[in-house]
Amino acid sequence: MVGDSTTITDPQSGKAKKFTFDYSYWSHDGFTEDPVTKMNEKDGADSNYASQTDVFNDLGLEVLDNAFNG
């Protein structure tokens, strides 16, 4: 994954296919569980993990803003 693009590779043929989205999030590794909130957060500055905080900042804030503004 790089930015808004995700590339998957067929394990049998080795052929790669690239997909581009408005947002593309990594959620497989690179996280630790916060002992207080029980939410997964990045385990370091160089982690590619997209936490719920990241997703909320990208998508949720705009939704809430639109809801409050009617």
Backbone atoms as SQL, in Angstrom:
CREATE TABLE atoms (id INTEGER PRIMARY KEY, chain TEXT, resi INTEGER, resn TEXT, atom TEXT, x REAL, y REAL, z REAL);
INSERT INTO atoms VALUES
  (1, 'A', 1, 'MET', 'N', 0.835, -1.176, 0.000),
  (2, 'A', 1, 'MET', 'CA', 0.000, 0.000, 0.000),
  (3, 'A', 1, 'MET', 'C', 0.881, 1.241, 0.000),
  (4, 'A', 2, 'VAL', 'N', 0.496, 2.158, -0.850),
  (5, 'A', 2, 'VAL', 'CA', 1.159, 3.450, -0.889),
  (6, 'A', 2, 'VAL', 'C', 0.080, 4.512, -1.086),
  (7, 'A', 3, 'GLY', 'N', -0.071, 5.373, -0.088),
  (8, 'A', 3, 'GLY', 'CA', -1.087, 6.422, -0.196),
  (9, 'A', 3, 'GLY', 'C', -2.475, 5.854, -0.370),
  (10, 'A', 4, 'ASP', 'N', -3.139, 6.226, -1.467),
  (11, 'A', 4, 'ASP', 'CA', -4.505, 5.767, -1.717),
  (12, 'A', 4, 'ASP', 'C', -4.565, 4.532, -2.610),
  (13, 'A', 5, 'SER', 'N', -3.420, 3.888, -2.844),
  (14, 'A', 5, 'SER', 'CA', -3.370, 2.718, -3.717),
  (15, 'A', 5, 'SER', 'C', -2.999, 1.451, -2.960),
  (16, 'A', 6, 'THR', 'N', -3.617, 0.361, -3.369),
  (17, 'A', 6, 'THR', 'CA', -3.336, -0.959, -2.809),
  (18, 'A', 6, 'THR', 'C', -3.033, -1.909, -3.958),
  (19, 'A', 7, 'THR', 'N', -1.948, -2.647, -3.852),
  (20, 'A', 7, 'THR', 'CA', -1.582, -3.620, -4.876),
  (21, 'A', 7, 'THR', 'C', -1.662, -5.009, -4.281),
  (22, 'A', 8, 'ILE', 'N', -2.357, -5.895, -4.986),
  (23, 'A', 8, 'ILE', 'CA', -2.422, -7.292, -4.549),
  (24, 'A', 8, 'ILE', 'C', -1.783, -8.159, -5.629),
  (25, 'A', 9, 'THR', 'N', -1.207, -9.264, -5.186),
  (26, 'A', 9, 'THR', 'CA', -0.530, -10.174, -6.105),
  (27, 'A', 9, 'THR', 'C', -1.142, -11.557, -5.995),
  (28, 'A', 10, 'ASP', 'N', -1.494, -12.126, -7.144),
  (29, 'A', 10, 'ASP', 'CA', -2.018, -13.488, -7.196),
  (30, 'A', 10, 'ASP', 'C', -0.879, -14.432, -6.831),
  (31, 'A', 11, 'PRO', 'N', -1.022, -15.218, -5.759),
  (32, 'A', 11, 'PRO', 'CA', 0.082, -16.076, -5.322),
  (33, 'A', 11, 'PRO', 'C', 0.404, -17.193, -6.316),
  (34, 'A', 12, 'GLN', 'N', -0.552, -17.570, -7.150),
  (35, 'A', 12, 'GLN', 'CA', -0.297, -18.641, -8.114),
  (36, 'A', 12, 'GLN', 'C', 0.386, -18.128, -9.378),
  (37, 'A', 13, 'SER', 'N', -0.108, -17.033, -9.923),
  (38, 'A', 13, 'SER', 'CA', 0.449, -16.535, -11.184),
  (39, 'A', 13, 'SER', 'C', 1.531, -15.486, -10.975),
  (40, 'A', 14, 'GLY', 'N', 1.540, -14.842, -9.795),
  (41, 'A', 14, 'GLY', 'CA', 2.488, -13.775, -9.534),
  (42, 'A', 14, 'GLY', 'C', 2.074, -12.448, -10.162),
  (43, 'A', 15, 'LYS', 'N', 0.923, -12.427, -10.818),
  (44, 'A', 15, 'LYS', 'CA', 0.439, -11.211, -11.471),
  (45, 'A', 15, 'LYS', 'C', -0.081, -10.231, -10.414),
  (46, 'A', 16, 'ALA', 'N', 0.367, -8.974, -10.537),
  (47, 'A', 16, 'ALA', 'CA', -0.036, -7.940, -9.590),
  (48, 'A', 16, 'ALA', 'C', -1.135, -7.075, -10.202),
  (49, 'A', 17, 'LYS', 'N', -2.045, -6.617, -9.353),
  (50, 'A', 17, 'LYS', 'CA', -3.130, -5.730, -9.771),
  (51, 'A', 17, 'LYS', 'C', -3.193, -4.581, -8.777),
  (52, 'A', 18, 'LYS', 'N', -3.210, -3.349, -9.310),
  (53, 'A', 18, 'LYS', 'CA', -3.231, -2.151, -8.468),
  (54, 'A', 18, 'LYS', 'C', -4.641, -1.575, -8.447),
  (55, 'A', 19, 'PHE', 'N', -5.092, -1.213, -7.255),
  (56, 'A', 19, 'PHE', 'CA', -6.396, -0.598, -7.061),
  (57, 'A', 19, 'PHE', 'C', -6.171, 0.767, -6.402),
  (58, 'A', 20, 'THR', 'N', -6.934, 1.759, -6.833),
  (59, 'A', 20, 'THR', 'CA', -6.837, 3.098, -6.261),
  (60, 'A', 20, 'THR', 'C', -8.188, 3.484, -5.684),
  (61, 'A', 21, 'PHE', 'N', -8.159, 4.011, -4.471),
  (62, 'A', 21, 'PHE', 'CA', -9.360, 4.381, -3.738),
  (63, 'A', 21, 'PHE', 'C', -9.238, 5.827, -3.262),
  (64, 'A', 22, 'ASP', 'N', -10.328, 6.384, -2.735),
  (65, 'A', 22, 'ASP', 'CA', -10.242, 7.693, -2.098),
  (66, 'A', 22, 'ASP', 'C', -9.305, 7.610, -0.896),
  (67, 'A', 23, 'TYR', 'N', -9.428, 6.518, -0.149),
  (68, 'A', 23, 'TYR', 'CA', -8.562, 6.236, 0.995),
  (69, 'A', 23, 'TYR', 'C', -8.232, 4.755, 0.969),
  (70, 'A', 24, 'SER', 'N', -7.043, 4.413, 1.427),
  (71, 'A', 24, 'SER', 'CA', -6.632, 3.020, 1.512),
  (72, 'A', 24, 'SER', 'C', -5.914, 2.855, 2.848),
  (73, 'A', 25, 'TYR', 'N', -6.408, 1.940, 3.679),
  (74, 'A', 25, 'TYR', 'CA', -5.893, 1.814, 5.044),
  (75, 'A', 25, 'TYR', 'C', -5.252, 0.455, 5.293),
  (76, 'A', 26, 'TRP', 'N', -4.136, 0.472, 6.009),
  (77, 'A', 26, 'TRP', 'CA', -3.433, -0.743, 6.437),
  (78, 'A', 26, 'TRP', 'C', -3.896, -1.089, 7.845),
  (79, 'A', 27, 'SER', 'N', -4.299, -2.354, 8.056),
  (80, 'A', 27, 'SER', 'CA', -4.783, -2.729, 9.392),
  (81, 'A', 27, 'SER', 'C', -4.323, -4.123, 9.812),
  (82, 'A', 28, 'HIS', 'N', -3.220, -4.610, 9.254),
  (83, 'A', 28, 'HIS', 'CA', -2.804, -5.983, 9.522),
  (84, 'A', 28, 'HIS', 'C', -1.757, -6.125, 10.616),
  (85, 'A', 29, 'ASP', 'N', -0.855, -5.175, 10.718),
  (86, 'A', 29, 'ASP', 'CA', 0.166, -5.228, 11.762),
  (87, 'A', 29, 'ASP', 'C', 0.690, -3.812, 11.997),
  (88, 'A', 30, 'GLY', 'N', 1.617, -3.686, 12.908),
  (89, 'A', 30, 'GLY', 'CA', 2.184, -2.379, 13.201),
  (90, 'A', 30, 'GLY', 'C', 1.392, -1.612, 14.241),
  (91, 'A', 31, 'PHE', 'N', 0.710, -2.347, 15.137),
  (92, 'A', 31, 'PHE', 'CA', -0.099, -1.692, 16.149),
  (93, 'A', 31, 'PHE', 'C', 0.089, -2.325, 17.513),
  (94, 'A', 32, 'THR', 'N', -0.303, -1.581, 18.521),
  (95, 'A', 32, 'THR', 'CA', -0.372, -2.085, 19.887),
  (96, 'A', 32, 'THR', 'C', -1.728, -1.691, 20.454),
  (97, 'A', 33, 'GLU', 'N', -2.184, -2.423, 21.450),
  (98, 'A', 33, 'GLU', 'CA', -3.472, -2.111, 22.076),
  (99, 'A', 33, 'GLU', 'C', -3.253, -1.172, 23.248),
  (100, 'A', 34, 'ASP', 'N', -3.975, -0.058, 23.228),
  (101, 'A', 34, 'ASP', 'CA', -3.922, 0.883, 24.346),
  (102, 'A', 34, 'ASP', 'C', -4.583, 0.213, 25.546),
  (103, 'A', 35, 'PRO', 'N', -3.893, 0.097, 26.691),
  (104, 'A', 35, 'PRO', 'CA', -4.457, -0.622, 27.833),
  (105, 'A', 35, 'PRO', 'C', -5.678, 0.063, 28.449),
  (106, 'A', 36, 'VAL', 'N', -5.825, 1.352, 28.252),
  (107, 'A', 36, 'VAL', 'CA', -6.949, 2.088, 28.835),
  (108, 'A', 36, 'VAL', 'C', -8.162, 2.045, 27.916),
  (109, 'A', 37, 'THR', 'N', -7.980, 2.430, 26.649),
  (110, 'A', 37, 'THR', 'CA', -9.111, 2.516, 25.716),
  (111, 'A', 37, 'THR', 'C', -9.405, 1.201, 25.011),
  (112, 'A', 38, 'LYS', 'N', -8.435, 0.278, 25.029),
  (113, 'A', 38, 'LYS', 'CA', -8.517, -1.007, 24.330),
  (114, 'A', 38, 'LYS', 'C', -8.545, -0.840, 22.810),
  (115, 'A', 39, 'MET', 'N', -8.238, 0.366, 22.322),
  (116, 'A', 39, 'MET', 'CA', -8.176, 0.611, 20.890),
  (117, 'A', 39, 'MET', 'C', -6.771, 0.333, 20.387),
  (118, 'A', 40, 'ASN', 'N', -6.661, -0.124, 19.150),
  (119, 'A', 40, 'ASN', 'CA', -5.360, -0.340, 18.540),
  (120, 'A', 40, 'ASN', 'C', -4.815, 0.985, 18.046),
  (121, 'A', 41, 'GLU', 'N', -3.550, 1.243, 18.360),
  (122, 'A', 41, 'GLU', 'CA', -2.874, 2.458, 17.928),
  (123, 'A', 41, 'GLU', 'C', -1.536, 2.082, 17.310),
  (124, 'A', 42, 'LYS', 'N', -0.981, 2.974, 16.499),
  (125, 'A', 42, 'LYS', 'CA', 0.306, 2.723, 15.853),
  (126, 'A', 42, 'LYS', 'C', 1.360, 2.380, 16.895),
  (127, 'A', 43, 'ASP', 'N', 2.236, 1.436, 16.552),
  (128, 'A', 43, 'ASP', 'CA', 3.275, 1.037, 17.507),
  (129, 'A', 43, 'ASP', 'C', 4.569, 1.828, 17.333),
  (130, 'A', 44, 'GLY', 'N', 4.574, 2.790, 16.440),
  (131, 'A', 44, 'GLY', 'CA', 5.741, 3.639, 16.246),
  (132, 'A', 44, 'GLY', 'C', 5.501, 4.649, 15.145),
  (133, 'A', 45, 'ALA', 'N', 6.396, 5.618, 15.052),
  (134, 'A', 45, 'ALA', 'CA', 6.238, 6.692, 14.072),
  (135, 'A', 45, 'ALA', 'C', 6.307, 6.182, 12.631),
  (136, 'A', 46, 'ASP', 'N', 7.025, 5.079, 12.393),
  (137, 'A', 46, 'ASP', 'CA', 7.171, 4.569, 11.035),
  (138, 'A', 46, 'ASP', 'C', 6.142, 3.491, 10.690),
  (139, 'A', 47, 'SER', 'N', 5.166, 3.266, 11.562),
  (140, 'A', 47, 'SER', 'CA', 4.129, 2.264, 11.324),
  (141, 'A', 47, 'SER', 'C', 3.170, 2.719, 10.228),
  (142, 'A', 48, 'ASN', 'N', 2.750, 1.782, 9.374),
  (143, 'A', 48, 'ASN', 'CA', 1.754, 2.060, 8.338),
  (144, 'A', 48, 'ASN', 'C', 0.334, 1.801, 8.825),
  (145, 'A', 49, 'TYR', 'N', 0.202, 1.315, 10.049),
  (146, 'A', 49, 'TYR', 'CA', -1.114, 0.951, 10.581),
  (147, 'A', 49, 'TYR', 'C', -2.040, 2.163, 10.625),
  (148, 'A', 50, 'ALA', 'N', -3.276, 1.971, 10.177),
  (149, 'A', 50, 'ALA', 'CA', -4.300, 3.023, 10.229),
  (150, 'A', 50, 'ALA', 'C', -5.219, 2.733, 11.408),
  (151, 'A', 51, 'SER', 'N', -5.092, 3.537, 12.448),
  (152, 'A', 51, 'SER', 'CA', -5.910, 3.344, 13.643),
  (153, 'A', 51, 'SER', 'C', -7.312, 3.903, 13.416),
  (154, 'A', 52, 'GLN', 'N', -8.210, 3.624, 14.348),
  (155, 'A', 52, 'GLN', 'CA', -9.553, 4.191, 14.275),
  (156, 'A', 52, 'GLN', 'C', -9.482, 5.719, 14.332),
  (157, 'A', 53, 'THR', 'N', -8.490, 6.240, 15.021),
  (158, 'A', 53, 'THR', 'CA', -8.297, 7.689, 15.078),
  (159, 'A', 53, 'THR', 'C', -7.974, 8.240, 13.692),
  (160, 'A', 54, 'ASP', 'N', -7.107, 7.545, 12.956),
  (161, 'A', 54, 'ASP', 'CA', -6.772, 7.966, 11.592),
  (162, 'A', 54, 'ASP', 'C', -8.003, 7.958, 10.692),
  (163, 'A', 55, 'VAL', 'N', -8.771, 6.882, 10.755),
  (164, 'A', 55, 'VAL', 'CA', -9.968, 6.756, 9.924),
  (165, 'A', 55, 'VAL', 'C', -10.979, 7.835, 10.300),
  (166, 'A', 56, 'PHE', 'N', -11.167, 8.056, 11.590),
  (167, 'A', 56, 'PHE', 'CA', -12.100, 9.090, 12.038),
  (168, 'A', 56, 'PHE', 'C', -11.669, 10.465, 11.542),
  (169, 'A', 57, 'ASN', 'N', -10.375, 10.762, 11.647),
  (170, 'A', 57, 'ASN', 'CA', -9.886, 12.061, 11.186),
  (171, 'A', 57, 'ASN', 'C', -10.082, 12.239, 9.684),
  (172, 'A', 58, 'ASP', 'N', -9.930, 11.172, 8.913),
  (173, 'A', 58, 'ASP', 'CA', -10.107, 11.243, 7.459),
  (174, 'A', 58, 'ASP', 'C', -11.573, 11.309, 7.046),
  (175, 'A', 59, 'LEU', 'N', -12.426, 10.545, 7.723),
  (176, 'A', 59, 'LEU', 'CA', -13.818, 10.401, 7.282),
  (177, 'A', 59, 'LEU', 'C', -14.849, 10.927, 8.272),
  (178, 'A', 60, 'GLY', 'N', -14.668, 10.647, 9.523),
  (179, 'A', 60, 'GLY', 'CA', -15.678, 10.956, 10.535),
  (180, 'A', 60, 'GLY', 'C', -15.880, 12.424, 10.807),
  (181, 'A', 61, 'LEU', 'N', -14.800, 13.194, 10.822),
  (182, 'A', 61, 'LEU', 'CA', -14.929, 14.615, 11.117),
  (183, 'A', 61, 'LEU', 'C', -15.824, 15.319, 10.099),
  (184, 'A', 62, 'GLU', 'N', -15.645, 14.986, 8.829),
  (185, 'A', 62, 'GLU', 'CA', -16.471, 15.601, 7.781),
  (186, 'A', 62, 'GLU', 'C', -17.935, 15.186, 7.919),
  (187, 'A', 63, 'VAL', 'N', -18.170, 13.925, 8.242),
  (188, 'A', 63, 'VAL', 'CA', -19.542, 13.452, 8.433),
  (189, 'A', 63, 'VAL', 'C', -20.208, 14.196, 9.596),
  (190, 'A', 64, 'LEU', 'N', -19.502, 14.322, 10.715),
  (191, 'A', 64, 'LEU', 'CA', -20.044, 15.040, 11.865),
  (192, 'A', 64, 'LEU', 'C', -20.281, 16.508, 11.545),
  (193, 'A', 65, 'ASP', 'N', -19.342, 17.110, 10.853),
  (194, 'A', 65, 'ASP', 'CA', -19.479, 18.517, 10.477),
  (195, 'A', 65, 'ASP', 'C', -20.727, 18.707, 9.611),
  (196, 'A', 66, 'ASN', 'N', -20.931, 17.845, 8.639),
  (197, 'A', 66, 'ASN', 'CA', -22.113, 17.929, 7.774),
  (198, 'A', 66, 'ASN', 'C', -23.395, 17.687, 8.567),
  (199, 'A', 67, 'ALA', 'N', -23.357, 16.766, 9.511),
  (200, 'A', 67, 'ALA', 'CA', -24.550, 16.470, 10.314),
  (201, 'A', 67, 'ALA', 'C', -24.925, 17.674, 11.187),
  (202, 'A', 68, 'PHE', 'N', -23.926, 18.306, 11.804),
  (203, 'A', 68, 'PHE', 'CA', -24.207, 19.455, 12.663),
  (204, 'A', 68, 'PHE', 'C', -24.660, 20.677, 11.869),
  (205, 'A', 69, 'ASN', 'N', -24.207, 20.767, 10.626),
  (206, 'A', 69, 'ASN', 'CA', -24.577, 21.906, 9.784),
  (207, 'A', 69, 'ASN', 'C', -25.853, 21.667, 8.974),
  (208, 'A', 70, 'GLY', 'N', -26.389, 20.470, 9.075),
  (209, 'A', 70, 'GLY', 'CA', -27.639, 20.156, 8.380),
  (210, 'A', 70, 'GLY', 'C', -27.385, 19.845, 6.972);
